[in-house]
Amino acid sequence: MKLTFITSTGIYPTSLGGPAVFLHYLSSNLGKLGVYITIYDFSRIGQFKALKIIKCIEDFVKADIIIFNSPPTGVLFPFIILAWFLRKKNIFICHDGIFLERKDRLS
């Protein structure tokens, strides 16, 4: 099985907060079970590079399931539309307290 994680909350341990830690342990343990994991972190505006987005779209096409590890809004919205367009199974994981952790995005 191939999973693609899309997040805007950072990846543990370089980020603060529970969503990043959750993503780290979930992907680590699924990997131990033989699940192929790809993670794309779009928590910083500077990370929106064309090659990264193209690679993400390529992995979308190959993935069995797309997992969104943050609210399904903002920077992730185009990826949500793409998942719908490609008829991919997807999961939204919305964490409580996300606005406190991403307060830099509210200004």
C-alpha positions in Angstrom: 0.0 0.0 0.0 1.2 3.5 -0.8 0.2 6.5 1.3 1.0 10.1 0.7 0.8 12.5 3.7 0.2 16.2 3.0 0.8 18.5 6.0 1.1 22.1 6.8 2.0 21.6 10.5 5.6 20.6 10.2 7.3 17.3 10.7 8.6 16.1 14.1 11.1 17.0 15.6 11.7 20.2 13.8 8.2 21.5 14.5 6.3 22.3 17.6 3.1 20.7 18.6 1.1 17.5 18.6 0.2 17.2 14.9 3.8 17.0 13.9 4.6 14.4 16.6 1.4 12.4 15.6 2.5 12.4 11.9 6.0 11.3 12.8 4.9 8.3 14.9 2.0 7.3 12.5 4.2 7.3 9.5 7.1 5.6 11.3 4.9 2.7 12.6 3.0 2.3 9.3 6.4 2.1 7.6 7.4 -0.8 9.9 4.3 -2.6 8.7 5.5 -2.4 5.1 3.4 0.6 4.0 5.2 2.9 1.6 5.0 6.4 3.0 5.7 9.8 1.3 5.4 13.0 3.3 5.1 16.5 1.9 5.3 19.4 4.4 4.0 22.7 3.2 4.2 24.5 6.6 6.5 27.3 5.3 5.7 29.5 2.3 9.3 29.2 1.1 8.8 25.5 0.5 6.4 26.0 -2.4 8.9 25.2 -5.1 7.7 24.0 -8.5 9.7 20.7 -8.4 8.3 19.8 -5.0 4.8 20.4 -6.1 5.3 18.4 -9.3 6.8 15.5 -7.3 3.8 15.7 -4.9 1.4 15.5 -7.8 3.3 12.5 -9.2 3.0 10.7 -5.8 -0.7 11.6 -5.7 -1.2 9.6 -8.8 0.6 6.6 -7.4 -0.8 6.7 -3.9 -3.6 4.4 -2.8 -4.7 6.9 -0.1 -4.0 10.6 0.5 -3.8 11.7 4.2 -4.2 15.4 5.0 -2.6 16.0 8.4 -4.1 19.4 9.1 -7.3 21.4 8.5 -8.5 20.9 4.9 -8.2 24.6 4.1 -5.6 27.2 3.1 -2.5 25.9 1.3 -3.9 22.4 1.2 -7.1 23.3 -0.7 -5.6 22.7 -4.2 -4.4 19.3 -3.1 -7.9 18.4 -1.8 -9.4 19.4 -5.2 -6.7 17.3 -6.9 -7.5 14.2 -4.7 -11.2 14.6 -5.6 -10.5 15.0 -9.3 -8.3 11.9 -9.3 -10.9 10.0 -7.3 -8.4 9.1 -4.6 -9.4 7.8 -1.2 -8.4 10.4 1.3 -8.4 11.0 5.1 -8.5 14.4 6.8 -6.9 14.5 10.3 -7.9 17.8 12.0 -6.1 18.4 15.2 -7.5 20.5 18.1 -5.5 23.7 18.8 -4.2 24.1 15.3 -4.7 27.8 15.3 -2.6 28.2 18.4 0.2 26.2 16.8 0.0 28.1 13.5 -0.7 31.6 14.8 1.8 33.0 12.3 -0.6 32.1 9.6 -3.5 34.1 11.1 -2.0 37.5 10.4 
